[in-house]
């Protein structure tokens, strides 16, 4: 209807204008850039990595940003999406490991084992912080399915590791021993995903995105961040490794290039299909 002409019937109190501009697609999660495209195709992002339970690993090196995170003034969180096919090499499949070779005296490790379930050890001068779920909360019943797992630790608090499985803290710990004495520095050790320093802790199964945070991210039951939608990078994100689906360079989405990982003996796979620009 031309402007200025009188209306007939009921007055219209609102209207909507729709403006279209071909196909638009947001950049990968965590960014706000838009790009124009000619159409859509199907792709898979983020991917996950299959670990063979022996020689597979991602080596993320050692950098000041990830050294001695357990001693941080605001605490520490490590988390990952995992899919276990078994307990891994020597029944001690690593999720994260930043310790010296066996027998370790420095650093920390997050793993599953066939006796204690989900477990984290942080090395102390007198006694280690050592927490485990027991097999009743992470055992064979949890195999062949995706689970979000996390640990939180406050060196200025109880000095006990808290473990979280699918957003719920372990109800009855098999062990929850507090650290005694100073945390034994991991600065000389490289951080590995899916294995340990001497290659005897191979993860058997899949690992999706993983994240390290320089605060206590979880204190009460929570809904885990989705596996197929990457968390936003916030001020407390120290590193977040994502899997774009090819090659051996593993991007640290937080942006510190020195923390980009190098993968060995892995295979790529994905079940996070979505549309992308062509």
C-alpha positions in Angstrom: 0.0 0.0 0.0 1.5 3.4 -1.0 2.4 5.7 1.9 0.0 8.5 2.5 -3.1 6.8 1.4 -5.9 6.3 3.9 -6.5 2.9 5.3 -9.7 1.0 5.3 -10.7 -1.4 7.9 -8.7 -2.1 11.1 -5.5 -0.2 11.8 -2.3 -2.3 11.7 -0.3 -1.8 14.9 2.8 -3.7 13.8 4.5 -5.2 10.7 7.6 -7.2 9.9 10.1 -6.6 7.1 12.1 -9.6 6.1 15.5 -8.9 4.3 17.2 -11.9 2.7 20.7 -12.0 1.2 21.3 -15.4 -0.2 22.8 -18.1 2.1 24.6 -17.0 5.2 26.6 -19.2 7.6 28.3 -18.3 10.9 32.0 -19.2 11.2 33.0 -22.1 13.4 31.5 -22.0 16.9 33.0 -19.3 19.1 33.2 -16.6 16.4 30.7 -14.2 15.1 31.9 -13.7 11.5 29.5 -14.3 8.7 30.3 -15.4 5.1 28.1 -15.4 2.1 27.9 -18.8 0.3 26.4 -20.1 -2.9 24.6 -23.0 -1.2 24.9 -25.7 1.5 26.6 -29.1 1.8 27.1 -31.5 4.7 30.2 -31.5 6.8 31.3 -32.7 10.2 32.8 -30.5 12.9 34.1 -30.9 15.5 35.5 -34.4 14.8 36.8 -36.8 17.4 39.9 -38.9 17.4 40.2 -42.7 17.7 43.1 -43.8 20.0 44.4 -47.3 19.5 45.1 -48.1 23.2 48.9 -48.3 22.5 50.8 -45.7 20.4 48.2 -43.0 19.8 48.7 -39.7 21.5 48.4 -35.9 21.2 51.5 -34.1 22.5 50.6 -30.5 23.5 54.1 -29.6 24.8 55.0 -27.6 27.9 54.3 -23.9 28.0 54.0 -21.4 30.9 50.3 -21.2 30.3 49.7 -24.8 31.2 52.5 -25.4 33.7 51.6 -26.0 37.3 47.9 -25.2 36.8 46.9 -27.1 40.0 48.7 -24.3 42.0 46.6 -21.5 40.6 45.1 -19.0 43.0 41.5 -19.6 41.6 41.7 -23.4 41.3 41.8 -25.6 38.2 39.4 -27.5 36.0 40.2 -30.2 33.3 37.4 -31.7 31.3 36.9 -33.9 28.2 34.3 -35.8 26.2 35.4 -39.5 26.2 34.2 -42.8 24.8 36.0 -45.8 26.2 36.2 -49.1 24.5 38.2 -50.5 27.5 40.4 -49.4 30.3 43.3 -48.8 27.9 47.0 -49.9 28.0 48.0 -51.6 31.2 44.4 -50.9 32.3 45.4 -47.2 32.9 44.1 -45.3 29.9 45.1 -41.6 30.0 42.8 -38.8 29.3 45.4 -36.1 30.3 48.9 -36.7 31.6 51.5 -34.1 32.6 53.7 -36.3 34.8 57.3 -37.5 34.5 57.9 -41.2 33.4 57.1 -44.1 35.8 57.5 -44.1 38.6 56.2 -40.5 38.6 57.1 -38.0 41.2 55.9 -34.7 39.5 52.8 -33.4 37.9 49.2 -34.7 37.4 47.2 -37.3 35.5 43.5 -37.9 34.7 42.7 -41.4 33.6 40.6 -44.5 34.1 41.8 -47.8 35.6 40.3 -51.2 36.0 40.4 -51.2 39.8 39.5 -47.6 40.7 37.3 -46.3 37.8 37.7 -42.6 36.9 40.8 -41.3 38.7 43.0 -38.2 39.1 46.4 -38.1 40.9 48.3 -34.8 41.6 51.8 -35.3 43.0 52.5 -33.7 46.4 55.8 -33.5 48.4 54.4 -35.5 51.3 51.2 -37.1 50.0 49.4 -37.0 46.6 46.0 -35.7 46.0 44.3 -38.9 44.8 40.6 -39.3 44.0 38.8 -42.1 42.3 35.2 -42.9 41.6 35.2 -46.7 42.0 33.9 -49.0 39.3 30.3 -48.6 40.4 30.3 -45.0 39.0 32.8 -45.5 36.1 33.3 -49.1 35.0 32.5 -51.4 32.1 28.9 -50.3 32.2 30.1 -46.9 31.0 32.0 -48.3 28.0 30.9 -47.8 24.4 29.1 -44.5 25.1 30.0 -40.8 25.3 30.5 -39.3 28.7 31.6 -35.8 29.8 34.2 -36.1 32.6 35.8 -33.3 34.6 38.1 -32.7 37.6 38.2 -29.7 39.8 41.0 -28.8 42.3 41.7 -25.9 44.7 45.2 -25.9 46.1 44.1 -23.2 48.6 41.0 -25.1 49.7 40.5 -28.7 50.7 43.3 -29.8 48.4 41.1 -32.7 47.3 40.3 -33.5 43.7 36.6 -33.5 42.9 35.4 -35.7 40.0 32.4 -35.2 37.8 30.7 -37.6 35.4 28.1 -36.3 33.0 27.6 -33.2 35.2 27.2 -35.0 38.5 29.9 -35.2 41.2 30.9 -38.7 42.1 28.5 -39.7 44.9 30.7 -42.1 46.9 34.5 -41.8 46.3 36.5 -45.0 46.3 39.3 -42.7 47.6 39.6 -38.9 48.1 42.9 -38.2 49.6 44.1 -34.6 50.1 47.4 -33.4 48.9 50.0 -32.9 51.7 53.0 -30.7 51.0 53.8 -28.6 48.0 52.5 -29.6 44.5 55.5 -31.1 42.7 56.0 -29.0 39.6 55.1 -30.3 36.1 56.9 -27.4 34.3 59.4 -29.8 32.7 56.8 -32.3 31.6 54.8 -32.2 28.3 51.0 -32.4 28.4 49.7 -35.4 26.6 46.1 -36.3 25.6 45.4 -40.0 25.3 48.8 -41.3 26.6 51.6 -40.7 29.0 55.3 -39.6 28.8 56.7 -43.1 28.3 53.9 -44.4 26.0 52.4 -46.9 28.4 49.1 -45.3 29.1 47.4 -45.5 25.7 43.7 -44.5 25.7 41.5 -47.2 24.0 38.5 -45.4 22.4 37.6 -41.9 21.4 38.2 -38.5 22.8 36.3 -35.4 21.7 37.0 -31.8 22.6 39.0 -31.1 25.8 39.5 -28.0 27.9 41.7 -26.7 30.7 40.5 -23.8 32.9 42.3 -21.6 35.5 39.4 -21.6 37.9 36.8 -23.9 39.5 34.3 -24.1 36.7 31.9 -26.5 38.4 30.8 -26.5 42.0 27.3 -28.0 41.8 25.5 -30.4 39.4 25.5 -29.0 35.8 24.5 -29.8 32.3 27.7 -30.6 30.4 28.6 -28.3 27.5 27.5 -30.1 24.3 30.0 -32.3 22.5 29.0 -31.2 19.0 28.9 -27.4 19.8 32.2 -26.1 21.1 32.1 -24.0 24.3 32.9 -20.3 23.9 36.4 -19.2 24.8 36.1 -17.2 28.0 38.6 -15.3 30.2 39.3 -18.5 32.2 40.0 -20.8 29.2 43.7 -21.7 29.3 43.5 -24.1 26.4 40.8 -25.9 24.4 41.7 -28.5 21.8 39.4 -29.1 18.9 39.5 -31.6 16.1 38.9 -30.3 12.6 39.1 -33.7 11.0 42.4 -34.1 9.2 46.1 -34.0 9.6 48.3 -34.2 12.7 48.2 -30.6 13.9 45.6 -30.2 16.7 44.4 -26.6 17.1 44.3 -24.9 20.4 41.1 -22.9 19.9 42.0 -20.5 22.7 44.6 -19.1 20.3 48.0 -19.7 21.9 49.9 -21.3 19.1 52.6 -22.8 21.4 49.9 -25.0 22.8 48.8 -26.5 19.4 49.1 -30.3 19.7 50.8 -32.8 17.5 49.0 -36.1 17.0 50.6 -39.5 16.3 49.0 -42.8 15.3 45.5 -41.6 15.4 42.5 -41.9 13.1 39.8 -39.3 12.5 36.0 -39.8 12.7 32.9 -37.8 13.3 29.2 -38.0 14.1 28.5 -34.2 14.4 27.1 -33.7 10.9 25.7 -30.3 10.0 25.3 -28.0 7.1 28.1 -25.8 5.8 28.6 -23.3 3.0 29.7 -24.7 -0.4 
